[in-house]
């Protein structure tokens, strides 16, 4: 809205034209998201459900009773700021709607007296992921999807069925690994913040820039800067949440926050055109939560036992078996993710 209003306002005061600059919008959206979330979130604590102790939460007794499900607040703030500041495209409107739906399913579980259970939540995540895949395929890609891969300088056309399958898996995995990582104060929020900052920079400085994209032999994304504004809006909001979630936390994002953020991150990876960027942005979350999901799936459906001496999510093993404190887990996981991000970024964009 502000983007379009600026064309009229600049007739009265010429500096209003700056609101049509994506760089300026990124700054406004980032700070607005942070300040609004930081200020409003504590005022909603009394309306939020209380944590009942999660199956994937180390130190569940410490978290029990704290306000949770705050994702319903900051994801709603994300949608409002996005509508007010960003010239949204059709696919972005659809994705924001799906992000809110994922948040809502998580919040309903947060406030339920009895957890919905893994199978019910897994099915809902699968349904939303499949629906979002169709939207991306036919609205964003126009029915003709193409990926670019590491070490290859040309895009590769992807059959619609293959794209749907791959994107559904990526979205489902991103939702659930992010959710599993939400067990240590600040951990899920900080790791997803790092992932989103990385994606925002890729969209704005590389994919959204014609000359840089051509130099690095990656496809140019015309809406790259617009996606970057959307991403940095969520970054500011997550920072506002982390202001209150830093150890010892006063509030938890719950499934409402972790699932919605994971979904949106998965969408950004698919929009970038390179599904392997999931490794760059979410390697630690994949190892932390994804391996646990794999272990459970192999045991339940194939009766295969692996890594039975290791607790999952991995942060649970670090805390209970190795004696790491929540702060140690946070700092060491963040350091590992930064190291992986830098290494994978260099490999993916320079070795082509």
C-alpha positions as a printed NumPy array, in Angstrom:
array([[  0.   ,   0.   ,   0.   ],
       [  2.751,   2.447,   0.96 ],
       [  4.572,   1.618,  -2.288],
       [  1.581,   2.723,  -4.368],
       [  0.678,   5.704,  -2.184],
       [  4.168,   7.093,  -2.64 ],
       [  3.476,   7.856,  -6.305],
       [  0.756,  10.297,  -5.188],
       [  2.486,  11.603,  -2.089],
       [  5.667,  12.529,  -3.954],
       [  3.724,  15.229,  -5.785],
       [  3.382,  16.986,  -2.43 ],
       [  6.781,  16.119,  -0.986],
       [  9.373,  14.651,  -3.367],
       [ 11.275,  12.494,  -0.787],
       [  8.172,  10.263,  -0.633],
       [  9.464,   8.757,  -3.882],
       [ 11.959,   6.831,  -1.736],
       [  9.103,   4.585,  -0.634],
       [  9.236,   3.082,  -4.123],
       [ 12.799,   1.932,  -3.438],
       [ 13.002,  -1.686,  -2.375],
       [ 16.116,  -0.946,  -0.313],
       [ 14.201,   1.692,   1.667],
       [ 11.217,  -0.645,   2.051],
       [ 13.507,  -3.355,   3.413],
       [ 14.761,  -0.978,   6.099],
       [ 11.279,   0.259,   7.001],
       [  9.789,  -3.244,   7.075],
       [ 12.647,  -4.681,   9.14 ],
       [ 12.491,  -1.998,  11.826],
       [  8.699,  -1.825,  11.807],
       [  8.486,  -5.592,  12.267],
       [ 10.973,  -5.529,  15.121],
       [  9.499,  -2.57 ,  16.997],
       [  5.85 ,  -3.553,  16.618],
       [  6.507,  -7.162,  17.688],
       [  8.767,  -6.185,  20.569],
       [  6.173,  -3.711,  21.865],
       [  2.942,  -5.655,  21.276],
       [  3.95 ,  -9.22 ,  22.079],
       [  4.197,  -8.834,  25.905],
       [  0.744,  -7.26 ,  25.91 ],
       [ -0.745, -10.446,  24.507],
       [  0.791, -12.886,  27.009],
       [ -2.362, -13.087,  29.122],
       [ -4.428, -14.124,  26.104],
       [ -2.1  , -16.912,  24.975],
       [ -2.392, -20.583,  25.947],
       [  0.084, -22.02 ,  28.438],
       [  2.717, -24.543,  27.49 ],
       [  1.838, -28.043,  28.659],
       [  5.263, -29.596,  28.034],
       [  6.172, -30.743,  24.549],
       [  7.33 , -34.128,  23.39 ],
       [ 10.343, -32.544,  21.67 ],
       [ 11.226, -30.08 ,  24.408],
       [ 14.259, -30.629,  26.619],
       [ 13.696, -29.123,  30.017],
       [  9.935, -29.285,  29.45 ],
       [  9.272, -28.561,  33.115],
       [ 11.038, -25.206,  32.8  ],
       [  8.862, -24.282,  29.802],
       [  5.631, -25.632,  31.232],
       [  3.189, -22.891,  32.126],
       [  4.814, -20.202,  29.99 ],
       [  2.66 , -18.418,  27.405],
       [  2.997, -20.237,  24.085],
       [  1.535, -20.026,  20.603],
       [  2.855, -16.476,  20.193],
       [  3.195, -17.253,  16.496],
       [ -0.471, -16.298,  16.205],
       [  0.58 , -12.768,  17.163],
       [  3.772, -12.242,  15.217],
       [  2.66 , -14.076,  12.061],
       [ -0.464, -11.878,  12.029],
       [  1.803,  -8.836,  12.421],
       [  3.861, -10.183,   9.515],
       [  0.795, -10.319,   7.265],
       [ -0.418,  -6.836,   8.259],
       [  2.952,  -5.134,   7.721],
       [  3.418,  -6.979,   4.42 ],
       [  0.068,  -5.736,   3.119],
       [  0.751,  -2.172,   4.279],
       [  4.294,  -1.831,   2.953],
       [  4.89 ,  -4.261,   0.09 ],
       [  3.489,  -4.308,  -3.473],
       [  2.484,  -7.961,  -3.244],
       [  2.245, -10.176,  -6.311],
       [ -0.508, -12.779,  -6.762],
       [  1.706, -15.678,  -5.692],
       [  2.892, -13.773,  -2.615],
       [ -0.701, -13.157,  -1.549],
       [ -1.411, -16.874,  -1.883],
       [  1.735, -17.773,   0.07 ],
       [  0.906, -15.342,   2.873],
       [ -2.553, -16.881,   3.095],
       [ -1.066, -20.389,   3.318],
       [  1.446, -19.178,   5.932],
       [ -1.44 , -17.93 ,   8.046],
       [ -3.289, -21.248,   7.604],
       [ -0.212, -23.204,   8.739],
       [  0.056, -20.85 ,  11.703],
       [ -3.61 , -21.373,  12.551],
       [ -3.342, -25.177,  12.544],
       [ -0.326, -24.909,  14.851],
       [ -2.103, -22.471,  17.176],
       [ -5.168, -24.703,  17.469],
       [ -2.832, -27.486,  18.585],
       [ -1.065, -25.12 ,  21.012],
       [ -4.34 , -24.235,  22.723],
       [ -5.793, -27.755,  22.706],
       [ -5.907, -29.571,  26.036],
       [ -4.577, -32.716,  24.362],
       [ -1.99 , -32.613,  21.572],
       [ -3.38 , -33.357,  18.127],
       [ -0.784, -36.089,  17.667],
       [  1.952, -36.617,  15.121],
       [ -0.166, -38.265,  12.438],
       [ -2.879, -35.62 ,  12.399],
       [ -0.392, -32.763,  12.307],
       [  1.721, -34.552,   9.721],
       [ -1.306, -35.032,   7.463],
       [ -2.298, -31.361,   7.767],
       [  1.264, -30.297,   6.94 ],
       [  1.236, -32.613,   3.93 ],
       [ -2.092, -31.248,   2.679],
       [ -0.952, -27.619,   2.963],
       [  2.428, -28.42 ,   1.387],
       [  0.756, -30.137,  -1.563],
       [ -1.689, -27.261,  -2.084],
       [  1.12 , -24.687,  -1.882],
       [  3.136, -26.713,  -4.41 ],
       [  0.308, -26.442,  -6.914],
       [  0.091, -22.69 ,  -6.332],
       [  3.816, -22.273,  -6.909],
       [  3.711, -24.465, -10.004],
       [  0.777, -22.81 , -11.744],
       [  0.864, -19.243, -10.391],
       [  4.594, -18.615,  -9.928],
       [  6.045, -20.891, -12.618],
       [  3.062, -20.791, -14.964],
       [  2.953, -24.585, -15.153],
       [  6.513, -24.839, -16.504],
       [  8.923, -25.243, -13.628],
       [ 12.7  , -25.139, -13.897],
       [ 15.456, -25.554, -11.332],
       [ 19.074, -24.472, -11.316],
       [ 21.518, -26.754,  -9.574],
       [ 25.002, -26.544,  -8.02 ],
       [ 27.886, -26.922, -10.492],
       [ 25.581, -26.536, -13.537],
       [ 25.334, -23.201, -15.353],
       [ 22.   , -23.881, -17.075],
       [ 18.5  , -24.243, -15.733],
       [ 16.87 , -27.651, -16.015],
       [ 13.21 , -28.042, -16.941],
       [ 11.303, -30.079, -14.361],
       [  8.206, -32.147, -15.069],
       [  5.168, -30.814, -13.162],
       [  4.761, -34.111, -11.29 ],
       [  8.429, -34.071, -10.243],
       [  8.209, -30.441,  -9.151],
       [  5.076, -31.127,  -7.124],
       [  6.663, -34.107,  -5.389],
       [  9.964, -32.334,  -4.65 ],
       [  8.374, -29.107,  -3.462],
       [  5.862, -30.942,  -1.257],
       [  8.68 , -32.861,   0.427],
       [ 10.766, -29.711,   0.918],
       [  7.866, -27.801,   2.453],
       [  6.881, -30.7  ,   4.725],
       [ 10.469, -31.24 ,   5.875],
       [ 11.03 , -27.518,   6.428],
       [  7.861, -27.25 ,   8.543],
       [  8.679, -30.226,  10.733],
       [ 12.434, -29.744,  11.192],
       [ 11.826, -26.146,  12.23 ],
       [  9.171, -27.341,  14.649],
       [ 11.469, -30.006,  16.132],
       [ 14.201, -27.413,  16.671],
       [ 11.889, -25.294,  18.814],
       [ 13.009, -26.771,  22.122],
       [ 15.721, -24.464,  23.482],
       [ 15.152, -20.788,  24.232],
       [ 16.068, -18.767,  21.165],
       [ 17.314, -21.73 ,  19.115],
       [ 14.627, -22.11 ,  16.459],
       [ 14.154, -18.36 ,  16.141],
       [ 17.876, -17.65 ,  15.764],
       [ 18.514, -20.443,  13.255],
       [ 15.536, -19.467,  11.116],
       [ 16.617, -15.823,  11.355],
       [ 20.041, -16.772,   9.958],
       [ 18.356, -18.78 ,   7.204],
       [ 16.034, -15.94 ,   6.237],
       [ 18.788, -13.32 ,   6.254],
       [ 20.785, -15.56 ,   3.909],
       [ 17.812, -15.987,   1.584],
       [ 16.986, -12.286,   1.708],
       [ 20.504, -11.364,   0.634],
       [ 20.437, -13.947,  -2.165],
       [ 17.124, -12.603,  -3.452],
       [ 18.132,  -8.942,  -3.279],
       [ 21.809,  -8.94 ,  -4.22 ],
       [ 22.026, -11.951,  -6.567],
       [ 18.804, -13.327,  -8.033],
       [ 17.109,  -9.94 ,  -8.144],
       [ 20.086,  -8.185,  -9.765],
       [ 20.396,  -8.727, -13.523],
       [ 24.142,  -8.158, -13.794],
       [ 25.116, -10.123, -10.685],
       [ 22.886, -13.044, -11.682],
       [ 24.411, -13.076, -15.157],
       [ 27.938, -12.929, -13.729],
       [ 27.293, -15.842, -11.363],
       [ 25.46 , -17.831, -14.086],
       [ 22.21 , -18.111, -12.153],
       [ 18.73 , -17.209, -13.449],
       [ 17.542, -13.666, -12.821],
       [ 14.385, -13.362, -10.735],
       [ 12.475, -10.233, -11.671],
       [ 10.62 , -10.162,  -8.34 ],
       [ 13.743, -10.918,  -6.312],
       [ 13.795,  -7.543,  -4.549],
       [ 10.098,  -7.812,  -3.712],
       [ 10.655, -11.215,  -2.129],
       [ 13.608,  -9.764,  -0.232],
       [ 11.365,  -7.109,   1.341],
       [  8.932,  -9.829,   2.413],
       [ 11.74 , -11.921,   3.88 ],
       [ 13.334,  -9.059,   5.809],
       [  9.917,  -8.126,   7.189],
       [  9.751, -11.548,   8.82 ],
       [ 13.375, -11.164,   9.963],
       [ 12.496,  -8.021,  11.891],
       [  9.489,  -9.731,  13.432],
       [ 11.531, -12.747,  14.529],
       [ 14.034, -10.36 ,  16.141],
       [ 11.165,  -8.761,  18.037],
       [ 10.088, -12.204,  19.217],
       [ 13.635, -13.198,  20.206],
       [ 13.813, -10.069,  22.36 ],
       [ 11.41 , -11.871,  24.707],
       [ 12.445, -15.447,  23.926],
       [ 16.14 , -15.122,  24.784],
       [ 17.191, -17.371,  27.664],
       [ 15.446, -17.462,  30.061],
       [ 12.429, -17.02 ,  27.812],
       [  9.231, -15.227,  28.769],
       [  7.221, -16.582,  25.843],
       [  7.351, -19.455,  23.33 ],
       [  6.411, -19.372,  19.65 ],
       [  4.747, -22.788,  19.804],
       [  3.65 , -24.738,  16.76 ],
       [  1.892, -21.591,  15.561],
       [  5.225, -19.888,  15.037],
       [  7.659, -22.683,  14.212],
       [  5.466, -24.348,  11.585],
       [  4.569, -21.091,   9.857],
       [  8.186, -19.917,   9.735],
       [  9.328, -23.313,   8.471],
       [  6.688, -23.238,   5.741],
       [  7.63 , -19.729,   4.612],
       [ 11.32 , -20.618,   4.575],
       [ 10.573, -23.659,   2.422],
       [  8.625, -21.476,   0.001],
       [ 11.547, -19.051,  -0.299],
       [ 13.861, -21.936,  -1.196],
       [ 11.48 , -23.12 ,  -3.915],
       [ 10.992, -19.608,  -5.293],
       [ 14.782, -19.253,  -5.544],
       [ 14.733, -22.136,  -8.035],
       [ 17.394, -24.203,  -6.254],
       [ 16.007, -26.794,  -3.812],
       [ 19.538, -27.548,  -2.576],
       [ 19.63 , -24.148,  -0.874],
       [ 17.777, -25.949,   1.908],
       [ 21.185, -27.373,   2.848],
       [ 22.705, -23.896,   3.005],
       [ 19.954, -22.337,   5.091],
       [ 18.827, -25.216,   7.288],
       [ 21.629, -27.774,   7.598],
       [ 21.727, -27.661,  11.395],
       [ 17.931, -27.84 ,  11.651],
       [ 17.896, -30.78 ,   9.226],
       [ 20.464, -32.659,  11.291],
       [ 18.882, -31.614,  14.584],
       [ 15.279, -32.477,  13.782],
       [ 15.262, -34.244,  10.427],
       [ 17.395, -37.16 ,  11.541],
       [ 15.019, -37.689,  14.447],
       [ 12.065, -37.81 ,  12.059],
       [ 13.963, -40.309,   9.911],
       [ 14.8  , -42.452,  12.945],
       [ 11.167, -42.552,  14.062],
       [  9.885, -43.287,  10.543],
       [ 12.32 , -46.172,  10.012],
       [ 11.443, -47.664,  13.376],
       [  7.671, -47.362,  13.079],
       [  7.169, -48.32 ,   9.447],
       [ 10.13 , -50.598,   8.685],
       [ 11.175, -51.779,  12.171],
       [ 14.722, -50.573,  11.451],
       [ 16.662, -49.379,  14.477],
       [ 19.37 , -46.779,  13.921],
       [ 21.164, -44.392,  16.242],
       [ 19.31 , -45.848,  19.239],
       [ 21.967, -44.442,  21.584],
       [ 21.359, -40.87 ,  20.37 ],
       [ 18.467, -38.721,  21.541],
       [ 16.561, -36.642,  19.017],
       [ 16.109, -33.809,  18.413],
       [ 19.87 , -33.581,  18.716],
       [ 19.721, -30.591,  21.065],
       [ 18.01 , -32.928,  23.538],
       [ 21.014, -35.304,  23.338],
       [ 23.445, -32.427,  23.837],
       [ 21.628, -31.23 ,  26.91 ],
       [ 20.851, -34.515,  28.641],
       [ 23.778, -36.695,  27.566],
       [ 26.594, -34.178,  27.139],
       [ 25.51 , -31.68 ,  29.763],
       [ 25.407, -28.626,  27.505],
       [ 23.519, -25.624,  28.844],
       [ 20.8  , -23.946,  26.729],
       [ 23.204, -21.087,  25.987],
       [ 25.928, -23.498,  24.856],
       [ 23.492, -25.317,  22.581],
       [ 22.339, -22.045,  21.036],
       [ 25.809, -20.607,  20.459],
       [ 27.39 , -23.807,  19.136],
       [ 24.506, -24.594,  16.802],
       [ 24.541, -21.018,  15.482],
       [ 28.312, -21.162,  14.901],
       [ 27.938, -24.438,  13.01 ],
       [ 25.143, -23.014,  10.862],
       [ 27.162, -19.902,   9.992],
       [ 30.13 , -22.06 ,   8.972],
       [ 27.91 , -24.264,   6.801],
       [ 26.142, -21.279,   5.225],
       [ 29.395, -19.598,   4.199],
       [ 30.891, -22.801,   2.809],
       [ 27.818, -23.885,   0.875],
       [ 27.217, -20.367,  -0.439],
       [ 30.732, -20.254,  -1.874],
       [ 30.414, -23.702,  -3.442],
       [ 26.946, -23.168,  -4.929],
       [ 27.544, -19.74 ,  -6.431],
       [ 31.199, -19.81 ,  -7.477],
       [ 31.854, -23.378,  -8.626],
       [ 29.722, -23.394, -11.757]])
